[in-house]
Amino acid sequence: MGALYTIVSYSLGNLFLGILLTVVGVGLMFFLIRSWFSNSSFTPFSYIMGFVLFLFLSFQAVLLCGAVTIKSYCDEVEVAINEWVRNLPDEVQFDKESSQQVLEQIQQEWPLVGYFVGGADFTGHTPADIARAMTDELHSFMNGFILRRIGWSLLFVVVGAFIVIKTMEHTRRQRNRGGYASARSRRRRYDD
């Protein structure tokens, strides 16, 4: 829940967009299920499952939107790191502690990054290339994080849709047997 609090504190837009995406996604799922199973109706348990799915997907969607926001910071982060290390001699090589200090400065400037990235080890990098290395790593980490959120969301949707379909009440359509009988009797009349 700490992640949600941080995202709410620093990016209310992510919360709104994440919930909006979830509402649209769950609504679309129910619409598609209803379209495919037109001879069935939803039960109260189906709607409860939809609400539970909404909660799980909301969490994933808000985290996904937060990760997308962090990816949008990458250019600004690179400029800031270059500014912080510009007075260091070119031959200085960063070790684990000094690269962690740079990460802590990033986390102070962009607190949302602190939730997603906990440690940094850019040993051997120099002031000339540390900014690019750190932002490339941040970008790559966020891509992986986004893919995991999408994967979890798809899993929740598949499981949720399966449970909703299994909890639906199936209704039988009544055939117009009289129509079939009358067509047969008409054929007999003309054949005689």
N, CA and C atoms as an extended XYZ file, in Angstrom:
576
Properties=species:S:1:pos:R:3:atomname:S:1:resname:S:1:resid:I:1 pbc="F F F"
N         0.809       -1.196        0.000 N   MET     1
C         0.000        0.000        0.000 CA  MET     1
C         0.851        1.259        0.000 C   MET     1
N         2.114        1.153        0.381 N   GLY     2
C         3.007        2.300        0.359 CA  GLY     2
C         3.178        2.846       -1.038 C   GLY     2
N         3.162        1.954       -2.022 N   ALA     3
C         3.296        2.392       -3.414 CA  ALA     3
C         2.104        3.238       -3.827 C   ALA     3
N         0.911        2.805       -3.427 N   LEU     4
C        -0.277        3.582       -3.791 CA  LEU     4
C        -0.248        4.952       -3.134 C   LEU     4
N         0.180        5.024       -1.860 N   TYR     5
C         0.247        6.314       -1.184 CA  TYR     5
C         1.227        7.254       -1.878 C   TYR     5
N         2.394        6.724       -2.258 N   THR     6
C         3.395        7.550       -2.938 CA  THR     6
C         2.878        8.025       -4.282 C   THR     6
N         2.247        7.128       -5.014 N   ILE     7
C         1.724        7.507       -6.324 CA  ILE     7
C         0.623        8.553       -6.172 C   ILE     7
N        -0.244        8.371       -5.164 N   VAL     8
C        -1.300        9.364       -4.936 CA  VAL     8
C        -0.684       10.696       -4.560 C   VAL     8
N         0.333       10.666       -3.695 N   SER     9
C         0.947       11.913       -3.228 CA  SER     9
C         1.594       12.700       -4.355 C   SER     9
N         2.257       12.015       -5.261 N   TYR    10
C         3.048       12.702       -6.276 CA  TYR    10
C         2.431       12.695       -7.662 C   TYR    10
N         1.414       11.901       -7.848 N   SER    11
C         0.850       11.846       -9.188 CA  SER    11
C        -0.606       11.411       -9.142 C   SER    11
N        -1.471       12.331       -8.798 N   LEU    12
C        -2.903       12.039       -8.726 CA  LEU    12
C        -3.452       11.654      -10.093 C   LEU    12
N        -2.836       12.171      -11.135 N   GLY    13
C        -3.262       11.824      -12.487 CA  GLY    13
C        -3.105       10.343      -12.770 C   GLY    13
N        -2.057        9.720      -12.228 N   ASN    14
C        -1.863        8.282      -12.414 CA  ASN    14
C        -3.002        7.493      -11.791 C   ASN    14
N        -3.440        7.928      -10.622 N   LEU    15
C        -4.540        7.252       -9.949 CA  LEU    15
C        -5.809        7.349      -10.785 C   LEU    15
N        -6.122        8.537      -11.248 N   PHE    16
C        -7.324        8.726      -12.057 CA  PHE    16
C        -7.260        7.910      -13.345 C   PHE    16
N        -6.137        7.978      -14.046 N   LEU    17
C        -5.998        7.241      -15.301 CA  LEU    17
C        -6.037        5.737      -15.068 C   LEU    17
N        -5.383        5.257      -14.006 N   GLY    18
C        -5.391        3.829      -13.700 CA  GLY    18
C        -6.790        3.319      -13.426 C   GLY    18
N        -7.570        4.064      -12.640 N   ILE    19
C        -8.939        3.647      -12.330 CA  ILE    19
C        -9.819        3.733      -13.576 C   ILE    19
N        -9.627        4.770      -14.382 N   LEU    20
C       -10.400        4.890      -15.620 CA  LEU    20
C       -10.124        3.714      -16.554 C   LEU    20
N        -8.850        3.354      -16.712 N   LEU    21
C        -8.502        2.200      -17.549 CA  LEU    21
C        -9.130        0.918      -17.005 C   LEU    21
N        -9.153        0.784      -15.692 N   THR    22
C        -9.731       -0.410      -15.080 CA  THR    22
C       -11.229       -0.473      -15.308 C   THR    22
N       -11.922        0.643      -15.131 N   VAL    23
C       -13.375        0.673      -15.350 CA  VAL    23
C       -13.691        0.298      -16.797 C   VAL    23
N       -12.946        0.871      -17.733 N   VAL    24
C       -13.171        0.559      -19.146 CA  VAL    24
C       -12.876       -0.910      -19.419 C   VAL    24
N       -11.769       -1.426      -18.855 N   GLY    25
C       -11.392       -2.819      -19.083 CA  GLY    25
C       -12.403       -3.804      -18.525 C   GLY    25
N       -12.841       -3.604      -17.284 N   VAL    26
C       -13.819       -4.513      -16.682 CA  VAL    26
C       -15.161       -4.399      -17.405 C   VAL    26
N       -15.548       -3.180      -17.748 N   GLY    27
C       -16.794       -2.999      -18.498 CA  GLY    27
C       -16.748       -3.695      -19.846 C   GLY    27
N       -15.624       -3.576      -20.541 N   LEU    28
C       -15.456       -4.245      -21.834 CA  LEU    28
C       -15.490       -5.758      -21.679 C   LEU    28
N       -14.880       -6.267      -20.623 N   MET    29
C       -14.906       -7.712      -20.384 CA  MET    29
C       -16.345       -8.194      -20.189 C   MET    29
N       -17.118       -7.497      -19.360 N   PHE    30
C       -18.515       -7.897      -19.144 CA  PHE    30
C       -19.321       -7.782      -20.435 C   PHE    30
N       -19.068       -6.755      -21.223 N   PHE    31
C       -19.778       -6.593      -22.497 CA  PHE    31
C       -19.468       -7.749      -23.444 C   PHE    31
N       -18.188       -8.116      -23.552 N   LEU    32
C       -17.807       -9.210      -24.446 CA  LEU    32
C       -18.363      -10.548      -23.968 C   LEU    32
N       -18.320      -10.778      -22.673 N   ILE    33
C       -18.886      -12.027      -22.142 CA  ILE    33
C       -20.378      -12.084      -22.430 C   ILE    33
N       -21.063      -10.986      -22.219 N   ARG    34
C       -22.519      -10.948      -22.478 CA  ARG    34
C       -22.814      -11.153      -23.954 C   ARG    34
N       -21.949      -10.621      -24.825 N   SER    35
C       -22.144      -10.787      -26.270 CA  SER    35
C       -21.939      -12.240      -26.694 C   SER    35
N       -20.935      -12.881      -26.121 N   TRP    36
C       -20.634      -14.265      -26.505 CA  TRP    36
C       -21.608      -15.262      -25.891 C   TRP    36
N       -22.097      -14.970      -24.719 N   PHE    37
C       -23.009      -15.871      -24.015 CA  PHE    37
C       -24.367      -15.178      -23.867 C   PHE    37
N       -24.993      -14.935      -24.993 N   SER    38
C       -26.245      -14.175      -24.979 CA  SER    38
C       -27.393      -14.957      -24.349 C   SER    38
N       -27.256      -16.269      -24.250 N   ASN    39
C       -28.320      -17.067      -23.630 CA  ASN    39
C       -28.080      -17.276      -22.138 C   ASN    39
N       -27.214      -16.454      -21.553 N   SER    40
C       -26.915      -16.542      -20.130 CA  SER    40
C       -27.065      -15.169      -19.487 C   SER    40
N       -27.247      -15.186      -18.196 N   SER    41
C       -27.354      -13.915      -17.482 CA  SER    41
C       -26.403      -13.939      -16.281 C   SER    41
N       -25.965      -12.756      -15.877 N   PHE    42
C       -25.049      -12.634      -14.764 CA  PHE    42
C       -25.785      -12.858      -13.448 C   PHE    42
N       -25.099      -13.487      -12.512 N   THR    43
C       -25.636      -13.689      -11.169 CA  THR    43
C       -24.996      -12.657      -10.240 C   THR    43
N       -25.513      -12.523       -9.031 N   PRO    44
C       -24.864      -11.610       -8.087 CA  PRO    44
C       -23.391      -11.957       -7.850 C   PRO    44
N       -23.066      -13.256       -7.848 N   PHE    45
C       -21.674      -13.647       -7.662 CA  PHE    45
C       -20.815      -13.183       -8.834 C   PHE    45
N       -21.383      -13.137      -10.033 N   SER    46
C       -20.651      -12.631      -11.201 CA  SER    46
C       -20.251      -11.178      -10.985 C   SER    46
N       -21.168      -10.391      -10.452 N   TYR    47
C       -20.874       -8.982      -10.196 CA  TYR    47
C       -19.873       -8.809       -9.048 C   TYR    47
N       -19.975       -9.674       -8.040 N   ILE    48
C       -18.989       -9.627       -6.945 CA  ILE    48
C       -17.603       -9.937       -7.500 C   ILE    48
N       -17.523      -10.949       -8.376 N   MET    49
C       -16.242      -11.287       -8.993 CA  MET    49
C       -15.737      -10.118       -9.834 C   MET    49
N       -16.631       -9.416      -10.511 N   GLY    50
C       -16.248       -8.243      -11.291 CA  GLY    50
C       -15.666       -7.147      -10.401 C   GLY    50
N       -16.240       -6.974       -9.216 N   PHE    51
C       -15.725       -5.970       -8.282 CA  PHE    51
C       -14.345       -6.367       -7.764 C   PHE    51
N       -14.167       -7.643       -7.422 N   VAL    52
C       -12.856       -8.122       -6.962 CA  VAL    52
C       -11.820       -7.939       -8.073 C   VAL    52
N       -12.205       -8.274       -9.291 N   LEU    53
C       -11.315       -8.076      -10.438 CA  LEU    53
C       -10.972       -6.598      -10.594 C   LEU    53
N       -11.947       -5.730      -10.406 N   PHE    54
C       -11.713       -4.288      -10.476 CA  PHE    54
C       -10.648       -3.854       -9.466 C   PHE    54
N       -10.722       -4.381       -8.246 N   LEU    55
C        -9.733       -4.018       -7.222 CA  LEU    55
C        -8.323       -4.457       -7.625 C   LEU    55
N        -8.195       -5.712       -8.058 N   PHE    56
C        -6.878       -6.210       -8.467 CA  PHE    56
C        -6.331       -5.439       -9.668 C   PHE    56
N        -7.188       -5.200      -10.643 N   LEU    57
C        -6.733       -4.491      -11.843 CA  LEU    57
C        -6.432       -3.034      -11.559 C   LEU    57
N        -7.170       -2.419      -10.650 N   SER    58
C        -6.899       -1.019      -10.306 CA  SER    58
C        -5.498       -0.872       -9.741 C   SER    58
N        -5.131       -1.766       -8.854 N   PHE    59
C        -3.795       -1.724       -8.259 CA  PHE    59
C        -2.727       -1.848       -9.347 C   PHE    59
N        -2.898       -2.814      -10.245 N   GLN    60
C        -1.923       -3.018      -11.319 CA  GLN    60
C        -1.888       -1.814      -12.274 C   GLN    60
N        -3.062       -1.281      -12.599 N   ALA    61
C        -3.128       -0.165      -13.550 CA  ALA    61
C        -2.499        1.100      -12.979 C   ALA    61
N        -2.708        1.352      -11.688 N   VAL    62
C        -2.113        2.542      -11.071 CA  VAL    62
C        -0.595        2.406      -11.037 C   VAL    62
N        -0.095        1.215      -10.690 N   LEU    63
C         1.349        0.992      -10.706 CA  LEU    63
C         1.910        1.128      -12.123 C   LEU    63
N         1.178        0.618      -13.094 N   LEU    64
C         1.617        0.733      -14.486 CA  LEU    64
C         1.702        2.198      -14.903 C   LEU    64
N         0.697        2.976      -14.565 N   CYS    65
C         0.719        4.406      -14.906 CA  CYS    65
C         1.860        5.125      -14.186 C   CYS    65
N         2.145        4.723      -12.951 N   GLY    66
C         3.282        5.303      -12.236 CA  GLY    66
C         4.599        4.990      -12.920 C   GLY    66
N         4.748        3.756      -13.408 N   ALA    67
C         5.971        3.370      -14.119 CA  ALA    67
C         6.113        4.139      -15.426 C   ALA    67
N         5.008        4.345      -16.120 N   VAL    68
C         5.052        5.132      -17.358 CA  VAL    68
C         5.470        6.566      -17.047 C   VAL    68
N         4.986        7.107      -15.934 N   THR    69
C         5.379        8.454      -15.528 CA  THR    69
C         6.872        8.524      -15.255 C   THR    69
N         7.406        7.521      -14.568 N   ILE    70
C         8.845        7.510      -14.290 CA  ILE    70
C         9.640        7.433      -15.591 C   ILE    70
N         9.165        6.630      -16.538 N   LYS    71
C         9.859        6.573      -17.829 CA  LYS    71
C         9.897        7.941      -18.487 C   LYS    71
N         8.860        8.716      -18.284 N   SER    72
C         8.835       10.050      -18.885 CA  SER    72
C         9.838       10.992      -18.215 C   SER    72
N        10.296       10.652      -17.001 N   TYR    73
C        11.292       11.466      -16.301 CA  TYR    73
C        12.710       11.221      -16.807 C   TYR    73
N        12.954       10.170      -17.569 N   CYS    74
C        14.319        9.737      -17.885 CA  CYS    74
C        15.187       10.856      -18.462 C   CYS    74
N        14.662       11.646      -19.375 N   ASP    75
C        15.459       12.732      -19.946 CA  ASP    75
C        15.837       13.764      -18.886 C   ASP    75
N        14.882       14.102      -18.022 N   GLU    76
C        15.157       15.050      -16.950 CA  GLU    76
C        16.173       14.485      -15.954 C   GLU    76
N        16.068       13.198      -15.671 N   VAL    77
C        17.012       12.552      -14.761 CA  VAL    77
C        18.423       12.610      -15.333 C   VAL    77
N        18.545       12.341      -16.628 N   GLU    78
C        19.868       12.375      -17.257 CA  GLU    78
C        20.481       13.780      -17.181 C   GLU    78
N        19.689       14.792      -17.450 N   VAL    79
C        20.183       16.171      -17.366 CA  VAL    79
C        20.607       16.490      -15.936 C   VAL    79
N        19.804       16.070      -14.953 N   ALA    80
C        20.124       16.352      -13.553 CA  ALA    80
C        21.412       15.652      -13.125 C   ALA    80
N        21.595       14.392      -13.514 N   ILE    81
C        22.815       13.673      -13.138 CA  ILE    81
C        24.032       14.345      -13.752 C   ILE    81
N        23.925       14.712      -15.032 N   ASN    82
C        25.045       15.412      -15.673 CA  ASN    82
C        25.382       16.703      -14.939 C   ASN    82
N        24.362       17.375      -14.444 N   GLU    83
C        24.584       18.618      -13.687 CA  GLU    83
C        25.275       18.329      -12.357 C   GLU    83
N        24.878       17.242      -11.681 N   TRP    84
C        25.456       16.916      -10.383 CA  TRP    84
C        26.919       16.479      -10.472 C   TRP    84
N        27.304       15.842      -11.586 N   VAL    85
C        28.676       15.289      -11.688 CA  VAL    85
C        29.591       16.122      -12.587 C   VAL    85
N        29.130       17.265      -13.036 N   ARG    86
C        29.914       18.038      -14.013 CA  ARG    86
C        31.232       18.568      -13.446 C   ARG    86
N        31.328       18.784      -12.143 N   ASN    87
C        32.555       19.320      -11.552 CA  ASN    87
C        33.558       18.238      -11.157 C   ASN    87
N        33.178       16.972      -11.340 N   LEU    88
C        34.096       15.880      -11.004 CA  LEU    88
C        35.104       15.701      -12.140 C   LEU    88
N        36.336       15.342      -11.821 N   PRO    89
C        37.328       15.082      -12.875 CA  PRO    89
C        36.901       13.892      -13.740 C   PRO    89
N        37.250       13.924      -15.019 N   ASP    90
C        36.837       12.886      -15.962 CA  ASP    90
C        37.375       11.506      -15.614 C   ASP    90
N        38.519       11.443      -14.939 N   GLU    91
C        39.126       10.140      -14.645 CA  GLU    91
C        38.541        9.457      -13.405 C   GLU    91
N        37.674       10.142      -12.664 N   VAL    92
C        37.049        9.554      -11.478 CA  VAL    92
C        36.130        8.418      -11.910 C   VAL    92
N        36.234        7.293      -11.211 N   GLN    93
C        35.339        6.173      -11.475 CA  GLN    93
C        34.422        5.972      -10.276 C   GLN    93
N        33.159        5.782      -10.586 N   PHE    94
C        32.168        5.590       -9.530 CA  PHE    94
C        32.278        4.175       -8.971 C   PHE    94
N        32.043        4.059       -7.668 N   ASP    95
C        31.920        2.748       -7.044 CA  ASP    95
C        30.469        2.589       -6.584 C   ASP    95
N        30.205        1.513       -5.863 N   LYS    96
C        28.823        1.243       -5.453 CA  LYS    96
C        28.283        2.351       -4.555 C   LYS    96
N        29.077        2.831       -3.612 N   GLU    97
C        28.605        3.846       -2.673 CA  GLU    97
C        28.313        5.179       -3.368 C   GLU    97
N        29.202        5.596       -4.254 N   SER    98
C        28.998        6.886       -4.923 CA  SER    98
C        27.838        6.822       -5.917 C   SER    98
N        27.655        5.681       -6.577 N   SER    99
C        26.501        5.582       -7.475 CA  SER    99
C        25.198        5.505       -6.679 C   SER    99
N        25.252        4.921       -5.482 N   GLN   100
C        24.075        4.903       -4.617 CA  GLN   100
C        23.733        6.319       -4.155 C   GLN   100
N        24.742        7.142       -3.924 N   GLN   101
C        24.501        8.539       -3.543 CA  GLN   101
C        23.803        9.298       -4.675 C   GLN   101
N        24.198        9.014       -5.911 N   VAL   102
C        23.529        9.649       -7.053 CA  VAL   102
C        22.071        9.211       -7.105 C   VAL   102
N        21.827        7.910       -6.868 N   LEU   103
C        20.450        7.407       -6.862 CA  LEU   103
C        19.634        8.083       -5.764 C   LEU   103
N        20.231        8.290       -4.605 N   GLU   104
C        19.513        8.959       -3.516 CA  GLU   104
C        19.160       10.398       -3.884 C   GLU   104
N        20.031       11.061       -4.627 N   GLN   105
C        19.691       12.411       -5.103 CA  GLN   105
C        18.524       12.356       -6.081 C   GLN   105
N        18.525       11.345       -6.936 N   ILE   106
C        17.403       11.168       -7.872 CA  ILE   106
C        16.115       10.954       -7.088 C   ILE   106
N        16.180       10.101       -6.054 N   GLN   107
C        14.988        9.802       -5.259 CA  GLN   107
C        14.479       11.024       -4.496 C   GLN   107
N        15.392       11.915       -4.112 N   GLN   108
C        14.953       13.147       -3.455 CA  GLN   108
C        14.251       14.074       -4.443 C   GLN   108
N        14.760       14.121       -5.657 N   GLU   109
C        14.175       14.981       -6.684 CA  GLU   109
C        12.862       14.394       -7.227 C   GLU   109
N        12.844       13.079       -7.448 N   TRP   110
C        11.675       12.369       -7.967 CA  TRP   110
C        11.342       11.230       -7.004 C   TRP   110
N        10.573       11.513       -5.948 N   PRO   111
C        10.313       10.505       -4.908 CA  PRO   111
C         9.672        9.222       -5.416 C   PRO   111
N         8.947        9.303       -6.497 N   LEU   112
C         8.297        8.115       -7.047 CA  LEU   112
C         9.323        7.069       -7.463 C   LEU   112
N        10.498        7.512       -7.885 N   VAL   113
C        11.559        6.588       -8.305 CA  VAL   113
C        11.994        5.722       -7.126 C   VAL   113
N        11.941        6.272       -5.921 N   GLY   114
C        12.376        5.545       -4.732 CA  GLY   114
C        11.598        4.270       -4.492 C   GLY   114
N        10.324        4.251       -4.866 N   TYR   115
C         9.539        3.036       -4.675 CA  TYR   115
C         9.967        1.950       -5.655 C   TYR   115
N        10.240        2.334       -6.870 N   PHE   116
C        10.517        1.363       -7.921 CA  PHE   116
C        11.973        0.890       -7.933 C   PHE   116
N        12.919        1.764       -7.577 N   VAL   117
C        14.343        1.439       -7.650 CA  VAL   117
C        14.945        1.599       -6.259 C   VAL   117
N        15.518        0.511       -5.736 N   GLY   118
C        16.049        0.556       -4.385 CA  GLY   118
C        17.556        0.728       -4.301 C   GLY   118
N        18.289        0.247       -5.278 N   GLY   119
C        19.739        0.307       -5.192 CA  GLY   119
C        20.376        0.520       -6.543 C   GLY   119
N        21.621        0.986       -6.506 N   ALA   120
C        22.355        1.235       -7.750 CA  ALA   120
C        23.809        0.827       -7.557 C   ALA   120
N        24.353        0.164       -8.559 N   ASP   121
C        25.773       -0.178       -8.556 CA  ASP   121
C        26.308        0.056       -9.966 C   ASP   121
N        26.914        1.205      -10.150 N   PHE   122
C        27.470        1.574      -11.448 CA  PHE   122
C        28.986        1.713      -11.341 C   PHE   122
N        29.580        0.683      -10.755 N   THR   123
C        31.018        0.660      -10.553 CA  THR   123
C        31.741        0.727      -11.901 C   THR   123
N        32.736        1.600      -11.966 N   GLY   124
C        33.552        1.716      -13.173 CA  GLY   124
C        33.111        2.805      -14.128 C   GLY   124
N        31.935        3.340      -13.926 N   HIS   125
C        31.477        4.418      -14.794 CA  HIS   125
C        32.133        5.733      -14.390 C   HIS   125
N        32.269        6.612      -15.358 N   THR   126
C        32.891        7.918      -15.138 CA  THR   126
C        31.823        9.006      -15.210 C   THR   126
N        32.155       10.228      -14.817 N   PRO   127
C        31.176       11.321      -14.928 CA  PRO   127
C        30.679       11.529      -16.362 C   PRO   127
N        31.466       11.138      -17.330 N   ALA   128
C        31.056       11.334      -18.724 CA  ALA   128
C        29.924       10.398      -19.143 C   ALA   128
N        29.860        9.200      -18.534 N   ASP   129
C        28.858        8.240      -19.013 CA  ASP   129
C        27.891        7.740      -17.952 C   ASP   129
N        28.033        8.187      -16.708 N   ILE   130
C        27.159        7.659      -15.652 CA  ILE   130
C        25.708        8.078      -15.855 C   ILE   130
N        25.473        9.269      -16.320 N   ALA   131
C        24.100        9.737      -16.508 CA  ALA   131
C        23.376        8.880      -17.532 C   ALA   131
N        24.031        8.635      -18.659 N   ARG   132
C        23.419        7.809      -19.700 CA  ARG   132
C        23.219        6.374      -19.203 C   ARG   132
N        24.209        5.824      -18.475 N   ALA   133
C        24.094        4.448      -17.970 CA  ALA   133
C        22.944        4.322      -16.976 C   ALA   133
N        22.812        5.303      -16.085 N   MET   134
C        21.755        5.227      -15.076 CA  MET   134
C        20.370        5.391      -15.698 C   MET   134
N        20.229        6.299      -16.625 N   THR   135
C        18.910        6.482      -17.244 CA  THR   135
C        18.560        5.313      -18.158 C   THR   135
N        19.543        4.733      -18.824 N   ASP   136
C        19.256        3.538      -19.636 CA  ASP   136
C        18.788        2.389      -18.745 C   ASP   136
N        19.441        2.240      -17.608 N   GLU   137
C        19.049        1.179      -16.664 CA  GLU   137
C        17.660        1.454      -16.090 C   GLU   137
N        17.386        2.707      -15.763 N   LEU   138
C        16.060        3.072      -15.253 CA  LEU   138
C        14.994        2.796      -16.297 C   LEU   138
N        15.273        3.166      -17.519 N   HIS   139
C        14.333        2.938      -18.622 CA  HIS   139
C        14.094        1.443      -18.811 C   HIS   139
N        15.164        0.658      -18.809 N   SER   140
C        15.051       -0.787      -18.982 CA  SER   140
C        14.291       -1.430      -17.826 C   SER   140
N        14.582       -0.993      -16.601 N   PHE   141
C        13.891       -1.529      -15.431 CA  PHE   141
C        12.398       -1.222      -15.499 C   PHE   141
N        12.052       -0.014      -15.907 N   MET   142
C        10.641        0.368      -16.009 CA  MET   142
C         9.925       -0.435      -17.100 C   MET   142
N        10.620       -0.705      -18.203 N   ASN   143
C        10.013       -1.545      -19.248 CA  ASN   143
C         9.669       -2.923      -18.701 C   ASN   143
N        10.604       -3.520      -17.962 N   GLY   144
C        10.334       -4.823      -17.351 CA  GLY   144
C         9.202       -4.760      -16.344 C   GLY   144
N         9.169       -3.697      -15.554 N   PHE   145
C         8.118       -3.522      -14.563 CA  PHE   145
C         6.755       -3.397      -15.252 C   PHE   145
N         6.704       -2.627      -16.329 N   ILE   146
C         5.451       -2.452      -17.074 CA  ILE   146
C         4.997       -3.782      -17.667 C   ILE   146
N         5.916       -4.550      -18.226 N   LEU   147
C         5.545       -5.855      -18.781 CA  LEU   147
C         5.009       -6.785      -17.695 C   LEU   147
N         5.582       -6.746      -16.510 N   ARG   148
C         5.066       -7.579      -15.410 CA  ARG   148
C         3.666       -7.133      -15.006 C   ARG   148
N         3.428       -5.825      -14.965 N   ARG   149
C         2.084       -5.336      -14.623 CA  ARG   149
C         1.067       -5.786      -15.682 C   ARG   149
N         1.450       -5.703      -16.949 N   ILE   150
C         0.559       -6.152      -18.022 CA  ILE   150
C         0.302       -7.650      -17.907 C   ILE   150
N         1.357       -8.414      -17.617 N   GLY   151
C         1.197       -9.861      -17.456 CA  GLY   151
C         0.259      -10.215      -16.321 C   GLY   151
N         0.444       -9.574      -15.157 N   TRP   152
C        -0.450       -9.833      -14.034 CA  TRP   152
C        -1.882       -9.428      -14.375 C   TRP   152
N        -2.034       -8.300      -15.051 N   SER   153
C        -3.380       -7.843      -15.418 CA  SER   153
C        -4.060       -8.838      -16.339 C   SER   153
N        -3.333       -9.331      -17.330 N   LEU   154
C        -3.914      -10.325      -18.238 CA  LEU   154
C        -4.293      -11.601      -17.498 C   LEU   154
N        -3.448      -12.022      -16.579 N   LEU   155
C        -3.772      -13.212      -15.782 CA  LEU   155
C        -5.047      -12.976      -14.977 C   LEU   155
N        -5.162      -11.818      -14.329 N   PHE   156
C        -6.364      -11.513      -13.553 CA  PHE   156
C        -7.602      -11.484      -14.443 C   PHE   156
N        -7.481      -10.920      -15.640 N   VAL   157
C        -8.622      -10.841      -16.548 CA  VAL   157
C        -9.048      -12.240      -16.986 C   VAL   157
N        -8.097      -13.086      -17.342 N   VAL   158
C        -8.434      -14.444      -17.793 CA  VAL   158
C        -9.110      -15.226      -16.665 C   VAL   158
N        -8.520      -15.188      -15.476 N   VAL   159
C        -9.105      -15.911      -14.343 CA  VAL   159
C       -10.464      -15.318      -13.984 C   VAL   159
N       -10.543      -13.987      -13.942 N   GLY   160
C       -11.813      -13.337      -13.620 CA  GLY   160
C       -12.894      -13.643      -14.641 C   GLY   160
N       -12.558      -13.597      -15.927 N   ALA   161
C       -13.537      -13.901      -16.973 CA  ALA   161
C       -13.997      -15.350      -16.854 C   ALA   161
N       -13.069      -16.261      -16.596 N   PHE   162
C       -13.421      -17.670      -16.439 CA  PHE   162
C       -14.408      -17.853      -15.290 C   PHE   162
N       -14.125      -17.216      -14.155 N   ILE   163
C       -15.011      -17.350      -13.000 CA  ILE   163
C       -16.362      -16.705      -13.275 C   ILE   163
N       -16.365      -15.539      -13.923 N   VAL   164
C       -17.639      -14.882      -14.247 CA  VAL   164
C       -18.467      -15.761      -15.174 C   VAL   164
N       -17.821      -16.351      -16.179 N   ILE   165
C       -18.548      -17.219      -17.115 CA  ILE   165
C       -19.118      -18.430      -16.382 C   ILE   165
N       -18.317      -19.015      -15.480 N   LYS   166
C       -18.787      -20.199      -14.736 CA  LYS   166
C       -19.920      -19.864      -13.768 C   LYS   166
N       -20.014      -18.614      -13.322 N   THR   167
C       -21.067      -18.253      -12.371 CA  THR   167
C       -22.320      -17.722      -13.048 C   THR   167
N       -22.307      -17.647      -14.364 N   MET   168
C       -23.480      -17.141      -15.074 CA  MET   168
C       -24.601      -18.171      -15.041 C   MET   168
N       -25.803      -17.666      -15.060 N   GLU   169
C       -26.974      -18.531      -15.072 CA  GLU   169
C       -27.402      -18.720      -16.523 C   GLU   169
N       -27.440      -19.973      -16.942 N   HIS   170
C       -27.785      -20.265      -18.338 CA  HIS   170
C       -29.297      -20.368      -18.484 C   HIS   170
N       -29.822      -19.668      -19.471 N   THR   171
C       -31.247      -19.723      -19.768 CA  THR   171
C       -31.423      -20.411      -21.108 C   THR   171
N       -32.505      -21.159      -21.243 N   ARG   172
C       -32.745      -21.884      -22.497 CA  ARG   172
C       -33.665      -21.058      -23.380 C   ARG   172
N       -33.346      -21.058      -24.630 N   ARG   173
C       -34.232      -20.411      -25.599 CA  ARG   173
C       -35.267      -21.434      -26.039 C   ARG   173
N       -36.487      -21.006      -26.093 N   GLN   174
C       -37.543      -21.920      -26.525 CA  GLN   174
C       -37.703      -21.801      -28.024 C   GLN   174
N       -37.681      -22.952      -28.657 N   ARG   175
C       -37.838      -22.964      -30.111 CA  ARG   175
C       -39.313      -22.928      -30.467 C   ARG   175
N       -39.589      -22.370      -31.567 N   ASN   176
C       -40.953      -22.306      -32.063 CA  ASN   176
C       -41.270      -23.622      -32.780 C   ASN   176
N       -41.630      -24.611      -31.999 N   ARG   177
C       -41.886      -25.925      -32.592 CA  ARG   177
C       -43.125      -25.879      -33.483 C   ARG   177
N       -44.034      -25.007      -33.163 N   GLY   178
C       -45.230      -24.879      -33.993 CA  GLY   178
C       -44.868      -24.449      -35.401 C   GLY   178
N       -43.873      -23.615      -35.569 N   GLY   179
C       -43.437      -23.166      -36.886 CA  GLY   179
C       -42.885      -24.310      -37.713 C   GLY   179
N       -42.116      -25.185      -37.067 N   TYR   180
C       -41.577      -26.339      -37.793 CA  TYR   180
C       -42.702      -27.277      -38.212 C   TYR   180
N       -43.657      -27.506      -37.310 N   ALA   181
C       -44.766      -28.418      -37.608 CA  ALA   181
C       -45.620      -27.874      -38.733 C   ALA   181
N       -45.859      -26.580      -38.727 N   SER   182
C       -46.718      -26.024      -39.772 CA  SER   182
C       -46.033      -26.104      -41.127 C   SER   182
N       -44.695      -25.969      -41.159 N   ALA   183
C       -43.989      -26.084      -42.430 CA  ALA   183
C       -44.070      -27.514      -42.947 C   ALA   183
N       -43.992      -28.497      -42.070 N   ARG   184
C       -44.114      -29.898      -42.499 CA  ARG   184
C       -45.498      -30.188      -43.036 C   ARG   184
N       -46.480      -29.672      -42.311 N   SER   185
C       -47.856      -29.954      -42.759 CA  SER   185
C       -48.140      -29.276      -44.087 C   SER   185
N       -47.550      -28.112      -44.343 N   ARG   186
C       -47.736      -27.462      -45.641 CA  ARG   186
C       -47.125      -28.295      -46.755 C   ARG   186
N       -45.938      -28.866      -46.503 N   ARG   187
C       -45.314      -29.696      -47.520 CA  ARG   187
C       -46.164      -30.915      -47.840 C   ARG   187
N       -46.784      -31.510      -46.818 N   ARG   188
C       -47.626      -32.697      -47.052 CA  ARG   188
C       -48.830      -32.338      -47.908 C   ARG   188
N       -49.407      -31.166      -47.646 N   ARG   189
C       -50.587      -30.774      -48.401 CA  ARG   189
C       -50.273      -30.623      -49.883 C   ARG   189
N       -49.104      -30.040      -50.196 N   TYR   190
C       -48.768      -29.831      -51.604 CA  TYR   190
C       -48.322      -31.120      -52.287 C   TYR   190
N       -47.770      -32.043      -51.492 N   ASP   191
C       -47.329      -33.308      -52.082 CA  ASP   191
C       -48.492      -34.214      -52.436 C   ASP   191
N       -49.614      -34.106      -51.762 N   ASP   192
C       -50.767      -34.997      -51.999 CA  ASP   192
C       -51.410      -34.777      -53.297 C   ASP   192
